[in-house]
Amino acid sequence: MKIETNKNESVTTISLTGRFDATVVGRFKEFLNSLSPNGTEQYVVDLANLQYIDSSGLGCLVFFLRQVRQNGGEIKISTISGKVRAVFELTKLHRIFEIYDDSSTAVKSYAMH
C-alpha cells in the first residue's frame, strides 16, 4: 500500500493506494506514529485509489479515529470505491466515519463546523 500526505492549512489529507490488509497494518501504524499532532488534528483519508480493505485495515482506521478523537480531532473519509464502500456499509463503519464524495468537499466541511 502506498501512503501519501498533503497538508492544506489545518487539514492533512492522507491518500491510500493499493491494498490495506494485514500485511501493511504495521507500516500504517508506524506512519501514524510519525504524524506530529499540533493542536486539534483534522484529517481526511482519501480512499479513491484503494482497491481492497480487510478487517485489519478497518481496525487500523478505527484505531486512528479513536486516537485522533482523544486529542480533540476528527477524521473524515473521502472517495470510497464500490468494493471498499460495500465493506464499510457491511461493517456499519459508514455510521462512525463522516464520508464524502471527494476530498476537497471533506476538507471544506471542517470550515463549516
N, C-alpha and C positions, 0 to 999 in steps of 0.2 A: 504494500500500500504506500502511496506517495502522500505526503503531508506538506501543504504549503500554507503560509500565513500572510495576511495583508492587514496592516493596521491603518484604519481610516478614522481619524480623530479619536474618539473614545471607544470605538468598536474594533475588535480584532476578528477578522474572518479567517476561519480555518477550512481549507478545501481538502477533501479526501478523495483520492483517486485509486481505483482498483478494488481489492477485496479486503474487507475488515472482518477478520476471523481470528481464531485462537493463535495463529502463527504470528500475528502482528500486535497482539494486545500488549506485550511487554514493551515494545518500541513506542506504542502510543502513550503508555503510562510514563515512559521516560520523557517523551515530548511534553506531556502535561506538567511534569516536574520542572521542565526548563522554562515554562512560561513565568514571567515575573509579574505578579499582581501589583498593580499600583492603584489603590483606591477601589472604587466599585468596578468590578470586572464585567465587561459586556462582550459577549461572543456570538458570532453567527457561525454555525457549522454547515458548510455548503457540501451537499451530497450529490451534486449534479453528475459527477464522474465516478460515483461509487456503484460498482456493478453488483456487489454482494455484501451482505452483512449477516453474521450468525449471532447466536445468543451471547457469545463472548464479546463481540463488538458492541452489541446493545448494552451489555453490562458495563462496558467502559464508558459509554456515553452517559448512562445513568450515574455512574461514579463521578464523572466530570461535572454533571449538573449539580449533584449534592455538594461537591467540593466548592464550586463557584457560589452556590446559594448560601453556604455557610459564611462566606465572606461578603454577603450582600449583593452579589452579582446575578447575572442571568445568562442563559444560553438559549438561542433560537436556532431552529433548523431550517434550511432552505433547499429548494430544488431537489426534491426526492424523486427518483425514477420509479417506475411502476413496480418492479420486484421489491425494491427496498421499501417503498411506501406500503406495500402489502404486508411486509414483516412488521413495520411499525403499527399498522392497524390491527393485525392479528394479535400482537402482544399488548395492545392498548396504549402504547407509548405516545401515540398521537394526542392523547389526553394529558400527558405530562409535559411534553415539549410544545412550545408555540411553533407551528410550521408555516412557512411562507413559500410562495411560488418561485421567488428568486431572491438572491442575496441582497440586492440593492433595496428591495422593499423591507426585508428583515432588518437591515441596518437603519433605514429611516424610521422604523417602528420604535426604536429606542428614543428618538427625539419626541415622539408623541406621548411618552409617559412622563 
